[in-house]
């Protein structure tokens, strides 16, 4: 009972709590746990605040408080509570998992991976810890390892639809669309009301290149009453890929209305409706290229992307001493460096450091792997130019200004960062004369030539060259990627110097009439350099689980010796012995067939290399020679 002293108490000051009954405290803790399990964290917090004043319950209350704050998206407070809980009970796997989830939500991927890995090592049989570790690896774009650990979690609980959806998403992001399609279809069949599974199926079909199937799946989901922003967004992208831009506009608008915090959808909805701002938001650009980074170079090079080569030729024309080798180029600032294609084109001309700036972390990771840049900055180009204090001999901006409407400010900042006599090379998409700039339905801006001349004069820059070039093919339309929707005059019928004459078709969609030649026999697969995680192979020798999950797709799809004897490959023998997985697969048609891989066996052409190799000169019926 509280004593009345006759003096008013200060707000927030409470008398010290009396010793509480242990049974009552446990009942209160159980009540708080039930509230959190029922997703009622707001009701659990007051109870946890009172329990926090009781002695001896600091660790238990801290972990429940962290979970409640995490459910309320108060990530800073949740992280502090999780740190307190782990300090009270270090090594507890449940607390480590919770802190890993909190760190993952805050974008701290290395810390999340460390906590999840510690939880897995503490309790190796816990599928929840493996699922958290797989999700963290998936966010870190380590897709093969993510598939491995998510596969372990799925095998521990095959009926869990969340485990199926996560594994399917990992397969999709790893580029193994056949496996993803099968497991996602199985998940949707048994859990049709699961949020996001319909959108994942349609997105997987779209990434696999089947826009018609993606539109069908997304349309069927909307017909069933699935009102999700991701479904509308995937349907809109599928329609754009099919060239139906007008039909896609209502779905972009609906997706932006259902997810008002999504900058990516907001920008595309504005482009579709014609209500354009003067630039694309940072969130839109980062989300666009983060998801596009793993396939960026392959997609652009398949469209004959020419901007890096055009920049190289411009440097050779405007700086003849550099072209002749009498002088070196640099320092160079590469705005919107992406995966570093401009850096590759200029690499042999450089004498001073090359610095890259980009908004996408995924693109910067791809550029860092090339080892060409002295420094890579994760920043918006305007902020990077304001913070930069150097004087650059060359500033390159390849396909950057197409995400900006107004160019006066950025051109003035570029002039301030140029050394005397320095060059600014940039590319834009041409808009109609007299319209300044306009936002197209592809989400990119086009600029009129007279507007560019005005901006350059206002910034104090003199135009040395003005060239109209076809910068890429447009075989994929607006859905081919960030740079796939600009109309180009370059014809679709062009011949690659490495392609055989019979492979040429009349148009971009026709198939060759000549059948595929038979591939040569070999005793070893061509994917023996694939990195493997340090983990045990499986239950035992001779079992299909002796192969790691994450290598199954590459095991079947990329191997070129599907009919070679399996005993001739030492990698296969080491796997079947139950030892630690070694690089390589050694797959053949007689090998046991893993789940979700029937399509890989069924499509025989997928196992043949491209370009096709010469047929074997061995006489029919003769046995292949063995390697010593």
C-alpha positions as MATLAB code, in Angstrom:
seq = 'XXXXXXXXXXXXXXXXXXXXXXXXXXXXXXXXXXXXXXXXXXXXXXXXXXXXXXXXXXXXXXXXXXXXXXXXXXXXXXXXXXXXXXXXXXXXXXXXXXXXXXXXXXXXXXXXXXXXXXXXXXXXXXXXXXXXXXXXXXXXXXXXXXXXXXXXXXXXXXXXXXXXXXXXXXXXXXXXXXXXXXXXXXXXXXXXXXXXXXXXXXXXXXXXXXXXXXXXXXXXXXXXXXXXXXXXXXXXXXXXXXXXXXXXXXXXXXXXXXXXXXXXXXXXXXXXXXXXXXXXXXXXXXXXXXXXXXXXXXXXXXXXXXXXXXXXXXXXXXXXXXXXXXXXXXXXXXXXXXXXXXXXXXXXXXXXXXXXXXXXXXXXXXXXXXXXXXXXXXXXXXXXXXXXXXXXXXXXXXXXXXXXXXXXXXXXXXXXXXXXXXXXXXXXXXXXXXXXXXXXXXXXXXXXXXXXXXXXXXXXXXXXXXXXXXXXXXXXXXXXXXXXXXXXXXXXXXXXXXXXXXXXXXXXXXXXXXXXXXXXXXXXXXXXXXXXXXXXXXXXXXXXXXXXXXXXXXXXXXXXXXXXXXXXXXXXXXXXXXXXXXXXXXXXXXXXXXXXXXXXXXXXXXXXXXXXXXXXXXXXXXXXXXXX';
ca = [
       0.000    0.000    0.000;
       1.286    3.450   -0.892;
       1.711    5.846    2.057;
       0.249    9.356    1.862;
       3.068   11.700    2.887;
       1.098   14.838    2.184;
       3.575   15.972   -0.495;
       2.848   15.805   -4.230;
       5.026   13.330   -6.101;
       7.012   14.392   -9.156;
       5.733   13.037  -12.466;
       7.409    9.749  -13.401;
       8.857    9.146   -9.900;
       7.630    5.899   -8.347;
       8.475    4.395   -5.015;
      10.794    1.393   -5.060;
       8.972   -1.797   -5.861;
       8.415   -4.223   -3.055;
       9.670   -7.791   -3.378;
       7.173   -9.577   -5.621;
       5.970  -13.118   -5.504;
       7.910  -15.274   -8.014;
       4.751  -17.020   -9.173;
       2.982  -13.751   -9.882;
       5.966  -12.502  -11.901;
       6.004  -15.674  -13.975;
       2.292  -15.356  -14.656;
       2.764  -11.780  -15.786;
       5.610  -12.846  -18.068;
       3.441  -15.590  -19.553;
       0.670  -13.060  -20.119;
       3.108  -10.754  -21.918;
       4.310  -13.640  -24.096;
       0.719  -14.479  -25.057;
       0.098  -10.860  -26.039;
       3.195  -10.861  -28.229;
       2.208  -14.147  -29.836;
      -1.174  -12.616  -30.601;
       0.590   -9.655  -32.246;
      -0.541   -7.167  -29.615;
       2.765   -5.526  -28.669;
       1.166   -2.215  -27.727;
      -0.763   -3.926  -24.906;
       2.285   -5.895  -23.762;
       4.558   -2.864  -23.306;
       2.898   -1.392  -20.149;
       3.021   -4.786  -18.469;
       6.699   -5.177  -19.358;
       7.436   -1.681  -18.034;
       6.070   -2.689  -14.624;
       7.888   -6.031  -14.690;
      11.133   -4.239  -15.483;
      11.146   -2.735  -11.982;
      11.128   -6.150  -10.332;
      14.535   -7.546   -9.343;
      15.895  -10.659  -11.025;
      13.847  -10.374  -14.224;
      16.068   -8.048  -16.241;
      17.050  -10.533  -18.949;
      13.602  -12.073  -19.487;
      11.898   -8.685  -19.559;
      14.524   -7.192  -21.888;
      14.069   -9.853  -24.563;
      10.256   -9.523  -24.461;
      10.559   -5.744  -24.526;
      12.853   -5.959  -27.568;
      10.323   -8.179  -29.327;
       7.459   -5.781  -28.549;
       9.406   -2.735  -29.751;
      10.415   -4.618  -32.892;
       6.759   -5.351  -33.590;
       6.038   -1.620  -33.278;
       8.897   -0.785  -35.706;
      10.770    1.153  -33.003;
      14.042   -0.301  -34.166;
      16.500    1.857  -32.198;
      14.865    1.030  -28.861;
      14.463   -2.608  -29.888;
      18.180   -2.870  -30.682;
      19.125   -1.388  -27.284;
      16.777   -3.809  -25.482;
      18.192   -6.752  -27.448;
      21.734   -5.735  -26.508;
      20.685   -5.653  -22.842;
      19.073   -9.084  -23.130;
      22.175  -10.622  -24.724;
      24.392   -9.019  -22.083;
      22.239  -10.732  -19.410;
      22.303  -14.076  -21.208;
      25.128  -14.311  -23.741;
      24.930  -17.187  -26.178;
      21.169  -17.638  -25.898;
      20.044  -18.670  -29.417;
      16.576  -17.112  -29.148;
      18.026  -13.744  -28.172;
      20.638  -13.947  -30.920;
      17.940  -14.678  -33.495;
      15.864  -11.714  -32.358;
      18.814   -9.337  -32.526;
      19.675  -10.705  -35.978;
      16.140   -9.905  -37.164;
      16.322   -6.414  -35.684;
      19.702   -5.752  -37.277;
      18.416   -7.030  -40.591;
      15.479   -4.613  -40.424;
      17.919   -1.768  -39.695;
      20.073   -2.697  -42.689;
      23.005   -3.993  -40.613;
      23.571   -7.096  -42.702;
      27.040   -8.146  -41.432;
      25.906   -7.949  -37.812;
      22.714   -9.848  -38.611;
      24.695  -12.614  -40.326;
      27.058  -12.866  -37.342;
      24.202  -13.177  -34.829;
      22.287  -15.695  -36.947;
      25.422  -17.776  -37.517;
      26.117  -17.762  -33.756;
      22.549  -18.968  -33.156;
      23.029  -21.802  -35.669;
      26.295  -22.841  -34.028;
      24.668  -22.757  -30.578;
      21.803  -25.056  -31.653;
      22.624  -26.706  -35.027;
      19.272  -28.521  -35.112;
      17.161  -25.347  -34.818;
      15.449  -24.689  -38.180;
      14.430  -21.187  -37.077;
      18.039  -20.110  -36.705;
      18.850  -21.472  -40.153;
      15.872  -19.639  -41.621;
      17.047  -16.350  -40.091;
      20.584  -16.950  -41.360;
      19.249  -17.758  -44.832;
      17.176  -14.566  -44.860;
      20.209  -12.505  -43.814;
      22.357  -14.095  -46.514;
      19.593  -13.431  -49.029;
      19.600   -9.732  -48.122;
      23.380   -9.748  -48.510;
      22.971  -11.198  -52.046;
      24.810  -14.408  -51.176;
      22.177  -16.433  -52.925;
      23.862  -19.829  -53.035;
      24.520  -19.906  -49.304;
      21.017  -18.578  -48.637;
      19.498  -21.424  -50.656;
      21.589  -23.919  -48.684;
      20.441  -22.782  -45.232;
      16.856  -22.112  -46.284;
      16.822  -25.608  -47.768;
      17.951  -26.984  -44.406;
      15.119  -25.114  -42.683;
      12.629  -26.375  -45.280;
      13.670  -29.995  -44.832;
      13.184  -29.690  -41.089;
       9.584  -28.464  -41.598;
       8.434  -29.229  -45.173;
       4.793  -28.352  -44.448;
       5.608  -24.788  -43.376;
       4.441  -22.473  -46.201;
       6.747  -19.677  -45.022;
       9.767  -21.963  -45.418;
       8.582  -22.924  -48.905;
       8.078  -19.294  -49.934;
      11.487  -18.232  -48.637;
      13.226  -21.076  -50.411;
      11.369  -20.286  -53.626;
      12.371  -16.633  -53.362;
      15.992  -17.651  -52.869;
      15.863  -19.882  -55.948;
      14.330  -17.007  -57.922;
      16.982  -14.483  -56.895;
      19.700  -17.028  -57.626;
      18.391  -17.294  -61.198;
      17.020  -20.839  -60.802;
      13.550  -20.037  -62.019;
      12.421  -23.592  -62.774;
      13.004  -24.706  -59.192;
      11.428  -21.518  -57.873;
       8.324  -22.013  -60.042;
       7.778  -25.549  -58.806;
       8.169  -24.857  -55.102;
       6.093  -21.650  -55.301;
       3.285  -23.486  -57.110;
       3.354  -26.132  -54.372;
       3.213  -23.430  -51.708;
       0.304  -21.579  -53.331;
      -1.595  -24.840  -53.778;
      -1.468  -25.635  -50.056;
      -1.597  -22.064  -48.734;
      -3.443  -19.915  -51.298;
      -4.170  -17.161  -48.758;
      -0.522  -16.654  -47.835;
       0.403  -12.983  -48.410;
       2.865  -12.418  -51.239;
       2.996  -15.902  -52.729;
       0.916  -14.993  -55.809;
       3.132  -11.998  -56.519;
       6.264  -14.137  -56.090;
       5.033  -16.640  -58.679;
       4.283  -13.910  -61.192;
       7.580  -12.138  -60.501;
       9.511  -15.367  -61.004;
       7.845  -15.890  -64.383;
       8.673  -12.302  -65.362;
      12.332  -12.680  -64.385;
      12.461  -15.944  -66.333;
      11.458  -14.004  -69.460;
       7.866  -15.189  -69.759;
       5.897  -11.931  -69.552;
       2.696  -13.564  -70.807;
       2.728  -16.154  -68.017;
       3.518  -13.451  -65.463;
       0.550  -11.377  -66.609;
      -1.693  -14.451  -66.492;
      -0.651  -15.369  -62.939;
      -0.979  -11.813  -61.644;
      -4.345  -11.333  -63.365;
      -5.636  -14.589  -61.869;
      -4.550  -13.448  -58.410;
      -6.412  -10.149  -58.815;
      -9.488  -12.048  -60.013;
      -9.381  -14.114  -56.788;
      -9.488  -10.893  -54.770;
      -5.779  -10.643  -53.848;
      -5.411   -6.883  -53.379;
      -1.658   -6.467  -52.908;
       0.638   -3.777  -54.223;
       3.168   -6.385  -55.341;
       0.585   -8.141  -57.521;
      -0.400   -4.888  -59.266;
       3.250   -3.939  -59.687;
       4.221   -7.290  -61.202;
       1.247   -7.204  -63.569;
       2.182   -3.677  -64.656;
       5.783   -4.693  -65.343;
       4.604   -7.730  -67.296;
       2.363   -5.530  -69.431;
       5.230   -3.102  -70.022;
       7.461   -5.989  -71.085;
       4.743   -7.028  -73.540;
       4.600   -3.493  -74.959;
       1.172   -2.657  -73.474;
       2.159    0.592  -71.770;
      -1.325    2.077  -71.625;
      -2.738   -1.030  -69.932;
       0.032   -0.920  -67.313;
      -0.693    2.627  -66.097;
      -3.759    1.792  -63.916;
      -1.881   -1.013  -62.171;
       1.112    1.218  -61.373;
      -1.328    3.738  -59.894;
      -3.085    1.044  -57.850;
       0.216   -0.332  -56.582;
       1.387    3.125  -55.492;
      -1.919    3.715  -53.705;
      -1.626    0.411  -51.801;
       2.013    1.083  -50.859;
       2.306    4.859  -50.377;
       5.747    4.566  -48.762;
       7.284    2.848  -51.805;
       9.262    5.473  -53.782;
       9.808    3.085  -56.677;
       6.097    2.588  -57.300;
       5.358    6.267  -56.706;
       7.755    7.303  -59.472;
       6.412    4.767  -61.959;
       2.827    5.778  -61.151;
       3.724    9.427  -61.763;
       5.355    8.488  -65.065;
       2.324    6.491  -66.133;
      -0.172    9.202  -65.184;
       1.871   12.117  -66.530;
       2.198   13.889  -63.154;
       5.976   14.136  -63.188;
       8.365   15.680  -60.675;
      11.625   17.307  -61.716;
      13.703   14.225  -60.840;
      13.449   10.589  -59.812;
      13.617   10.058  -56.066;
      16.691    8.514  -54.475;
      14.571    5.645  -53.174;
      13.348    4.829  -56.671;
      16.838    4.768  -58.182;
      18.301    2.712  -55.328;
      15.467    0.166  -55.393;
      15.577   -0.110  -59.181;
      19.288   -0.800  -59.501;
      19.674   -2.845  -56.328;
      17.286   -5.393  -57.789;
      18.822   -5.109  -61.250;
      22.504   -5.298  -60.252;
      23.109   -9.083  -60.614;
      21.898   -9.136  -64.254;
      22.691   -5.556  -65.240;
      25.748   -6.180  -67.400;
      24.336   -9.232  -69.124;
      21.109   -7.440  -70.019;
      22.799   -4.299  -71.339;
      25.477   -6.109  -73.296;
      22.832   -8.314  -74.897;
      21.196   -5.087  -76.126;
      24.423   -3.849  -77.668;
      24.989   -1.138  -75.055;
      27.420    1.428  -76.529;
      27.806    4.279  -74.020;
      31.155    3.129  -72.504;
      32.618    2.653  -75.982;
      31.295    6.035  -77.122;
      32.945    7.673  -74.121;
      36.211    5.964  -74.980;
      36.090    7.230  -78.569;
      35.259   10.752  -77.372;
      38.318   10.772  -75.096;
      40.507    9.594  -77.952;
      39.183   12.342  -80.254;
      39.310   15.197  -77.753;
      42.567   14.191  -76.034;
      44.911   12.977  -78.781;
      47.905   12.955  -76.439;
      46.127   10.458  -74.191;
      45.128    8.352  -77.186;
      48.727    8.307  -78.446;
      50.071    7.281  -75.040;
      52.010   10.503  -74.554;
      49.904   11.485  -71.521;
      47.752    9.729  -68.968;
      44.144   10.449  -68.087;
      43.005   11.482  -64.659;
      41.831   12.030  -62.089;
      38.410   10.812  -63.261;
      35.045   11.048  -61.500;
      32.476    8.506  -62.715;
      28.979    9.684  -61.751;
      26.449    6.872  -61.638;
      29.257    4.383  -62.164;
      26.945    1.358  -61.863;
      28.876   -1.872  -62.287;
      31.931   -0.039  -63.666;
      31.484   -0.408  -67.423;
      32.828    3.100  -68.092;
      35.796    2.348  -65.842;
      36.530   -0.774  -67.883;
      36.434    1.219  -71.123;
      38.884    3.832  -69.797;
      41.065    1.603  -67.628;
      44.127    1.462  -69.904;
      44.165    5.263  -70.323;
      44.190    6.104  -66.616;
      47.165    7.603  -64.852;
      45.433    9.043  -61.795;
      42.743    7.648  -59.487;
      39.295    6.713  -60.727;
      36.453    7.500  -58.287;
      32.932    6.121  -58.677;
      29.663    7.429  -57.235;
      26.346    5.590  -57.216;
      23.133    5.364  -55.198;
      22.856    1.572  -55.445;
      24.815   -0.570  -53.020;
      24.350   -3.610  -55.246;
      25.856   -1.831  -58.254;
      28.822   -0.614  -56.196;
      29.503   -4.177  -55.067;
      29.666   -5.272  -58.699;
      32.008   -2.356  -59.507;
      34.260   -3.119  -56.543;
      34.748   -6.674  -57.812;
      36.502   -5.296  -60.913;
      39.278   -3.686  -58.856;
      39.505   -0.590  -61.067;
      38.222    2.135  -58.752;
      40.394    3.800  -56.147;
      37.259    4.832  -54.242;
      33.556    4.042  -54.470;
      31.036    6.326  -52.777;
      27.449    5.448  -51.917;
      25.811    8.851  -52.437;
      23.490   10.916  -54.589;
      25.467   12.664  -57.325;
      24.487   16.181  -56.228;
      25.587   15.537  -52.639;
      28.783   13.844  -53.852;
      29.680   16.814  -56.044;
      29.087   19.264  -53.170;
      31.271   17.263  -50.776;
      34.054   16.678  -53.312;
      36.946   19.107  -53.121;
      39.099   17.781  -55.971;
      39.639   19.015  -59.501;
      38.989   16.299  -62.078;
      40.325   16.102  -65.603;
      37.262   14.106  -66.669;
      33.760   13.715  -65.249;
      31.717   10.955  -66.881;
      27.955   10.576  -66.466;
      26.743    7.676  -68.578;
      22.960    7.199  -68.513;
      22.655    9.289  -65.349;
      20.917   12.466  -66.460;
      17.999   10.398  -67.795;
      16.887   10.117  -64.140;
      16.957   13.891  -63.679;
      14.531   16.373  -65.159;
      16.110   19.740  -64.400;
      19.848   19.797  -65.185;
      20.864   23.373  -64.247;
      22.099   22.533  -60.745;
      23.975   19.330  -61.547;
      25.747   20.886  -64.552;
      26.837   23.855  -62.433;
      28.216   21.473  -59.779;
      30.083   19.510  -62.457;
      31.687   22.719  -63.748;
      32.886   23.531  -60.220;
      34.567   20.129  -59.889;
      36.317   20.237  -63.299;
      39.985   21.122  -63.547;
      40.942   23.893  -66.030;
      40.512   22.400  -69.479;
      38.665   19.392  -68.058;
      36.008   17.395  -69.915;
      32.438   16.517  -68.997;
      31.025   13.550  -70.923;
      27.361   12.675  -70.487;
      24.547   10.962  -72.354;
      20.873   11.890  -72.471;
      17.775   10.696  -74.277;
      16.525   13.139  -76.855;
      13.146   14.779  -76.303;
      11.004   16.896  -78.621;
      12.300   20.351  -79.435;
      10.965   23.115  -77.205;
       9.687   20.868  -74.394;
      12.708   21.274  -72.042;
      12.336   17.871  -70.387;
       9.602   15.279  -70.024;
       9.131   12.032  -68.127;
       8.353    9.034  -70.286;
       6.303    5.993  -69.339;
       9.531    4.019  -68.920;
      10.378    6.167  -65.874;
      13.258    8.024  -67.581;
      13.528   11.660  -68.604;
      14.161   12.953  -72.128;
      15.711   16.377  -72.753;
      15.338   18.716  -75.705;
      18.555   19.871  -77.455;
      17.761   23.575  -77.041;
      17.212   23.066  -73.302;
      20.608   21.356  -72.983;
      22.337   24.224  -74.798;
      20.725   26.715  -72.429;
      21.777   24.714  -69.341;
      25.370   24.354  -70.567;
      25.671   28.071  -71.269;
      24.224   28.946  -67.858;
      26.739   26.645  -66.140;
      29.686   28.183  -68.032;
      30.419   25.092  -70.104;
      31.256   25.117  -73.814;
      29.950   22.264  -75.973;
      32.858   20.696  -77.869;
      30.861   17.860  -79.468;
      27.207   17.037  -79.959;
      26.635   13.599  -81.432;
      23.419   11.668  -81.941;
      24.067    7.956  -81.517;
      22.054    4.797  -81.094;
      23.129    3.679  -77.655;
      21.419    0.289  -77.477;
      19.000   -2.082  -79.117;
      15.376   -1.989  -78.082;
      14.531   -5.666  -78.426;
      13.160   -5.873  -74.910;
      11.012   -2.745  -74.909;
      10.548   -0.771  -71.731;
      10.624   -3.890  -69.618;
      14.125   -4.916  -70.602;
      15.617   -2.967  -67.729;
      16.441    0.578  -66.737;
      17.919    1.322  -70.172;
      15.800   -0.897  -72.398;
      12.959    1.341  -73.442;
      14.541    4.051  -75.587;
      13.606    3.736  -79.283;
      16.744    3.161  -81.343;
      17.292    3.227  -85.071;
      19.737    0.346  -84.961;
      18.021   -2.658  -86.614;
      17.229   -5.786  -84.687;
      18.746   -8.003  -87.375;
      22.444   -7.839  -86.655;
      25.076  -10.516  -86.706;
      27.433  -11.307  -83.876;
      30.970  -12.104  -85.098;
      31.005  -15.249  -82.948;
      27.599  -16.589  -83.957;
      27.479  -19.250  -86.709;
      25.591  -18.307  -89.835;
      22.875  -20.906  -89.340;
      22.026  -19.407  -85.940;
      20.802  -16.142  -87.494;
      17.030  -15.809  -87.636;
      14.709  -13.601  -89.623;
      13.686  -11.633  -86.545;
      14.534  -11.396  -82.874;
      11.998  -14.032  -81.803;
      12.406  -16.731  -84.454;
      14.320  -19.894  -83.669;
      16.916  -21.484  -85.944;
      15.604  -24.146  -88.249;
      18.684  -26.321  -87.960;
      18.634  -28.707  -84.983;
      21.111  -28.308  -82.161;
      24.352  -30.218  -82.719;
      25.316  -32.901  -80.293;
      27.751  -31.785  -77.611;
      31.059  -33.492  -77.032;
      31.401  -35.985  -74.220;
      33.473  -35.006  -71.259;
      34.248  -36.536  -67.891;
      34.065  -33.376  -65.793;
      31.468  -30.653  -65.533;
      32.186  -27.017  -66.308;
      30.981  -25.582  -62.998;
      33.693  -27.016  -60.738;
      34.737  -23.583  -59.504;
      31.457  -22.741  -57.792;
      32.070  -21.673  -54.167;
      30.491  -23.858  -51.519;
      29.626  -23.003  -47.890;
      31.498  -24.761  -45.131;
      28.850  -27.234  -44.060;
      28.353  -30.951  -43.840;
      27.096  -32.730  -46.906;
      24.069  -34.523  -45.487;
      22.787  -37.525  -43.590;
      25.039  -40.073  -45.190;
      26.683  -41.504  -48.289;
      24.526  -42.554  -51.193;
      21.677  -40.234  -50.229;
      20.461  -37.408  -52.401;
      20.823  -35.130  -49.384;
      24.571  -35.605  -49.702;
      24.427  -32.793  -52.251;
      23.975  -29.263  -50.882;
      20.679  -27.636  -51.752;
      22.231  -24.540  -53.179;
      24.103  -26.463  -55.886;
      21.184  -28.432  -57.262;
      20.191  -25.928  -59.930;
      23.734  -25.458  -61.157;
      24.230  -29.212  -60.731;
      21.556  -29.944  -63.327;
      21.187  -26.860  -65.457;
      24.755  -25.735  -66.132;
      26.465  -29.099  -66.397;
      27.435  -29.980  -69.969;
      28.114  -33.672  -69.456;
      24.685  -34.958  -68.483;
      25.490  -38.325  -70.062;
      29.033  -38.859  -68.756;
      29.810  -41.668  -66.280;
      29.527  -40.302  -62.763;
      32.330  -42.453  -61.353;
      34.881  -40.643  -63.530;
      34.459  -37.332  -61.667;
      36.372  -37.141  -58.366;
      34.019  -34.417  -57.146;
      31.097  -36.826  -57.432;
      32.977  -39.499  -55.490;
      33.838  -37.061  -52.707;
      30.204  -36.002  -52.423;
      28.842  -39.522  -52.333;
      31.334  -40.438  -49.617;
      29.571  -38.052  -47.214;
      32.552  -35.745  -46.751;
      32.528  -31.956  -46.786;
      31.241  -30.704  -50.157;
      34.056  -29.895  -52.526;
      33.832  -27.655  -55.603;
      32.366  -29.450  -58.585;
      29.377  -31.587  -59.298;
      30.153  -34.393  -61.761;
      26.545  -34.921  -62.745;
      25.184  -37.394  -65.252;
      21.918  -38.826  -66.383;
      22.206  -41.823  -64.021;
      22.522  -39.672  -60.898;
      19.644  -39.594  -58.392;
      17.144  -36.879  -59.178;
      16.518  -34.307  -56.402;
      13.103  -32.784  -55.751;
      12.105  -29.706  -57.776;
      14.416  -30.754  -60.615;
      12.249  -32.707  -63.026;
      12.272  -29.857  -65.508;
      16.061  -29.873  -65.611;
      16.058  -33.523  -66.652;
      13.196  -33.029  -69.091;
      14.727  -30.228  -71.146;
      17.659  -31.863  -72.849;
      18.770  -28.755  -74.716;
      19.606  -26.992  -71.441;
      22.517  -29.357  -70.902;
      24.164  -28.456  -74.212;
      26.694  -25.663  -74.358;
      26.263  -22.464  -76.335;
      27.945  -21.667  -78.676;
      27.768  -25.334  -79.705;
      31.035  -27.201  -79.606;
      32.296  -29.380  -82.441;
      30.931  -32.916  -82.524;
      33.164  -35.609  -81.141;
      35.442  -37.364  -83.680;
      35.261  -40.617  -81.778;
      33.792  -43.463  -83.778;
      30.297  -44.615  -82.812;
      30.392  -47.304  -80.172;
      33.976  -46.611  -79.092;
      34.536  -46.042  -75.356;
      36.082  -42.729  -74.306;
      39.712  -42.668  -73.263;
      40.306  -42.333  -69.565;
      42.514  -39.639  -68.095;
      45.570  -40.782  -66.316;
];
